[in-house]
Amino acid sequence: MGRLSGGGGLLTYVMATAGLVFILAPLVVVVALSFSQANIATFPPSGFTTSWYEAVLADDEFRQAFLTSVVLAFAATVASFALGLPAAYALDRWQVPGARAVETVLLSPFILPILITGLALLQFMAMLRMRDASTNLFIGHVLITLPYLVRTVTASLKQVDRSLEEAARTLGASPWRVFRRITAPQIAPGIAAGCLFAFMVSFDDFPISFWLSTAERMPLPIYLQNSMSKVFDPSIATMSTFTIVTGVLAVIGLEKLVGLRRAMNV
């Protein structure tokens, strides 16, 4: 029996390692290409240089696109947090009429094809004559990031020890104090995980941005796509590396804030 268990453990380890390599290998290739001395992106890279990073950082259009994506992702995450936390709490704790239908609507971006969602938003905003790209992008990104907050917070609320809340109320604590001192610390990992997912989904989003962006307000994924249509040199890999680094920093921030294991265990 012990041998079978040991063999199964070894097989699991091998499969997990293979899956990790499969996921990380393309990222390693992208980062390696960003240091190539060649004028065209080829693998394996030839030589080593940081000149592509210098060129990309000196590009005003790239800096503007990168800043647009960061600001947009941060704003969408904050808005999704402000809307998703009370929505999830109300759906889980209160007798909301049509709660199932409301939850289905909130989570519908998980179900509908994101490209179709972007096209529908474009048509809707055109019908309302909404021509401000910044506002349109913000609304679109909140729409696709809100479900992550609702889903993770709802899952966290179902794991809360309600006996502690009842004890606090019995001792005279107000509902707000109970939430702040008892409930919030227990659901903090779920909130952090939802915010991380929301930020990365918004930062990397292409379909919604494809329909709603303009030449003046262009997120980084759209700028990358436009750049690749002109020329495919190591500068493209360099821009992609900045995207990868941003994601890694977001995960590290989550780990420092609440612990990655706790955040993912919701």
TALINWO-V101346 format. One record per backbone hydrogen bond with DSSP energy under -1.0 kcal/mol. NH is the residue of the N-H (numbers start at 0). CO is the residue of the C=O. Records with the same first field share a line. If there is no record, write none. Layout:
NH: CO  CO
This chain:
4: 0
5: 1
6: 2
7: 3
8: 4
9: 5
10: 6
11: 7
12: 8
13: 9
14: 10
15: 11
16: 12
17: 13
18: 14
19: 15
20: 16
21: 17
22: 18
23: 19
24: 20
27: 23
28: 24
29: 25
30: 26
31: 27
32: 28
33: 29
34: 31
35: 32
36: 45
40: 231
48: 34
53: 49
54: 50
55: 51
56: 52
57: 53
58: 55
62: 58
63: 59
64: 60
65: 61
66: 62
67: 63
68: 64
69: 65
70: 66
71: 67
72: 68
73: 69
74: 70
75: 71
76: 72
77: 73
78: 74
79: 75
80: 76
81: 77
82: 78
83: 79
84: 80
86: 82
87: 83
88: 84
89: 85
90: 86
91: 87
92: 88
93: 89
95: 93
98: 95
101: 97
102: 98
103: 99
104: 100
105: 101
106: 102
109: 106
110: 107
111: 107
116: 112
117: 113
118: 114
119: 115
120: 116
121: 117
122: 118
123: 119
124: 120
125: 121
126: 122
127: 123
129: 124
135: 131
136: 132
137: 133
138: 134
139: 135
140: 136
141: 137
142: 138
143: 139
144: 140
145: 141
147: 144
148: 144
149: 145
150: 146
151: 147
152: 148
153: 149
154: 150
155: 151
156: 152
157: 153
158: 155
159: 156
161: 159
163: 160
165: 161
166: 162
167: 163
168: 164
169: 165
170: 166
171: 168
172: 167
177: 173
178: 174
179: 175
180: 176
181: 177
182: 177
183: 178
186: 182
190: 186
191: 187
192: 188
193: 189
194: 190
195: 191
196: 192
197: 193
198: 194
199: 195
200: 196
201: 197
202: 198
203: 199
209: 205
210: 206
211: 207
212: 208
213: 216
222: 218
223: 219
224: 220
225: 221
226: 222
227: 223
228: 224
229: 226
230: 226
235: 232
237: 233
238: 234
239: 235
240: 236
241: 237
242: 238
243: 239
244: 240
245: 241
246: 242
247: 243
248: 244
249: 245
250: 246
251: 247
252: 248
253: 249
254: 250
255: 251
256: 252
257: 253
258: 253
262: 258
263: 259
265: 263
